[in-house]
Amino acid sequence: MKKRVNTIDGLRGFSLIGILIANMLIFQYGMFGKDKMENFNLSAIDQVAYIWTKIFVESSFMPIFMFMFGYSMIFLQRKLVRNEKKVKRHFVRRFILLIIFGLLHATFVWEGDILFSYGIMGLLMLIFQNRKKKTILVWAILLFVITSLLSIGEVEETAEELEHQASYIQKETTAYSVGDYQEVYNFRNSGEDPFGYPDYVYALVIFMAPLVTCPMFLFGMYAAKSNWFTNPKREKKLYTRFILIFLPIGFVLKSVPYLFPGLSVEFALYTTGATLLSIGYIFSFSLLYTKQEIQFLSFFEKVGKLSLSNYLLQSIICTVIFYEYGLGLFRELGVLYGIILAIFIYGIQVILSHYYLKKWRLGPFEKILRIGTYLSWKGNPKRKEQVELEKIPVDM
């Protein structure tokens, strides 16, 4: 049996620390308040921490998760083909389960869920499942260019829209800072429009959402079809080349809106830079696997092996810490201490994952996902004949 590809687990675990740091802004200031920080009178050090988070973290770690999602799809497909299983049937069950997880998560725990959209995107990605890798790469680049171009321009918000947003953010702050669980639940599921935009704006957002997220899923699928990350030492030059290209360009593009505020193209620069920086991060992290055995990488791998369960656990922990039905620290901690708290929580997850994996192979939610995918209580495909399978982690 081939050795499990540790780089994949490590990348998943690495993405979760960045996702948690970025989500700290939402946990502390609300889904819409976190982009209107002028309402919260940040200290000078928190303003620096906020800009640091926006440039180095926000929107650049979630794409890593998307990349790994697309990557794992290809290896799961290969596993199913080896076992002579109906590939699309298994994928549809898997993605429907992710959609259900996402709906439950967003409804009862936290509105910042990503699992619902991942399930939807997974169903859409089935279109590319059997395409040649060159075709997938062309589509990934094409969609990335289109979405970057479509994001150029500046939308002027009217005084009425700004007033509507401020009113919503105040309601959001009140619900999370003084409301009990029922009040938070009611607010989260009220369906109130936070912006007051015309209907066509939301129609455009719904249309654009898949286009924006598709490229990283497709890049992941291309990487899997190219068998990247299976032999890091042999791929060292590839990693280095991509780091030198994507890391500095992504960093510069994300920094421009903060160095030269008010540009009409700042949103396009930021979103384009966020994706390029995430690619730089993927190959920078992977480069570590070309060195001699580095002990701390196993920390990321352990969290990554339980990525779905650890992601959901982060939501539970942080809502209990910040919302009034828990410790009630909403708006109280600050951005810098939020980053420190995120690192502390992640450290706890490393320890928990380490001891959990000593006894069990799959996390609780990974187990449910496997059972639903394969319709087997053991969480493995029923094989017609015994074959040796390549151990590529495919749980998220």
DANORHU-V571230 format. One record per pair of residues at least 6 apart in sequence whose ideal C-beta (glycine too) atoms are under 7 Angstrom apart, sorted by the first residue. I is the first residue (numbers start at 0). GAP is how many residues later the second one is. If there is no record, write none. Layout:
# DANORHU-V571230
i/gap
I/GAP
I/GAP
This chain:
# DANORHU-V571230
i/gap
0/387
0/390
1/388
1/389
2/388
3/387
3/389
4/224
4/225
4/387
4/388
5/295
6/222
6/225
6/279
6/282
7/60
7/63
7/221
7/384
7/385
8/292
8/295
8/296
8/384
9/275
9/287
9/290
9/291
9/294
10/53
10/57
10/271
10/274
10/293
11/56
11/292
11/295
11/384
12/287
12/288
12/289
12/290
12/291
12/294
13/50
13/271
13/286
14/46
14/49
14/50
14/53
15/287
15/291
15/294
15/295
16/329
17/39
17/42
17/43
18/42
18/43
18/46
19/294
19/322
19/325
19/326
20/32
20/36
20/318
20/321
21/31
21/35
21/36
21/39
22/89
23/314
23/315
23/317
23/318
24/9
24/28
25/8
25/86
26/291
26/292
26/295
27/294
27/302
27/303
27/305
27/310
28/8
28/11
28/302
29/139
29/142
29/143
29/146
30/80
30/81
31/133
31/136
31/137
31/140
31/162
32/6
32/136
32/139
32/140
35/129
35/133
36/13
38/130
39/291
41/8
41/293
42/291
44/291
45/288
45/289
45/290
48/286
48/287
48/290
49/285
50/207
52/282
52/286
54/199
54/200
54/203
58/215
59/214
59/217
59/218
59/221
60/217
61/52
62/153
62/212
62/215
63/214
63/217
63/218
65/147
65/150
65/151
65/154
66/149
66/152
66/153
66/215
67/152
67/328
68/49
68/148
68/151
68/327
69/55
69/147
69/148
69/149
69/150
69/151
70/149
70/150
70/152
70/153
71/321
71/322
71/324
72/52
72/148
73/147
73/150
73/151
74/149
74/317
74/319
75/318
76/10
76/52
78/310
78/315
79/7
79/10
79/301
80/6
81/305
81/307
82/298
82/300
83/300
84/296
87/38
89/283
89/284
90/31
90/35
91/31
92/279
92/280
93/275
93/278
93/279
94/24
94/27
94/28
95/23
96/272
96/275
97/17
97/20
97/21
97/24
98/17
98/20
98/21
100/14
100/264
101/11
101/13
101/14
101/17
102/13
104/8
104/10
104/207
104/210
105/7
105/10
106/82
108/206
108/207
108/210
109/205
109/209
110/77
116/96
120/89
120/92
120/96
123/86
124/92
127/8
127/11
127/90
127/93
132/89
132/92
132/93
135/82
135/85
135/86
135/89
136/85
138/79
139/75
139/78
139/79
139/82
142/68
142/71
142/72
143/71
143/131
145/65
146/64
146/65
147/120
147/124
149/58
150/116
150/117
150/120
151/113
151/116
152/111
153/110
160/34
160/35
163/31
163/32
164/29
164/30
167/24
167/26
170/16
172/158
174/8
174/9
174/12
175/8
175/147
175/148
175/154
176/147
176/153
176/154
177/146
178/8
178/145
179/144
179/145
180/144
183/139
183/141
214/60
215/59
227/7
228/57
231/54
231/57
231/58
232/57
235/51
235/54
238/44
238/47
238/48
238/51
239/47
241/37
241/41
242/37
242/40
242/41
242/44
245/30
245/31
245/33
245/34
246/30
246/33
246/37
248/27
249/23
249/26
249/27
249/30
250/26
252/16
252/19
252/20
252/23
253/16
253/19
253/20
253/23
255/10
255/13
256/6
256/9
256/12
256/13
287/6
287/9
288/8
298/51
301/48
301/51
301/52
301/55
302/7
302/46
302/47
302/50
304/48
304/52
304/88
305/47
305/50
305/57
305/60
306/88
306/89
307/55
307/57
307/58
307/61
307/87
307/88
308/54
308/55
308/56
308/57
309/39
309/43
311/53
312/36
313/31
316/28
318/7
319/6
319/7
320/6
320/8
321/7
321/8
322/7
332/8
361/8
361/17
365/29
366/12
368/26
369/9
370/6
370/8
373/6
373/7
375/6
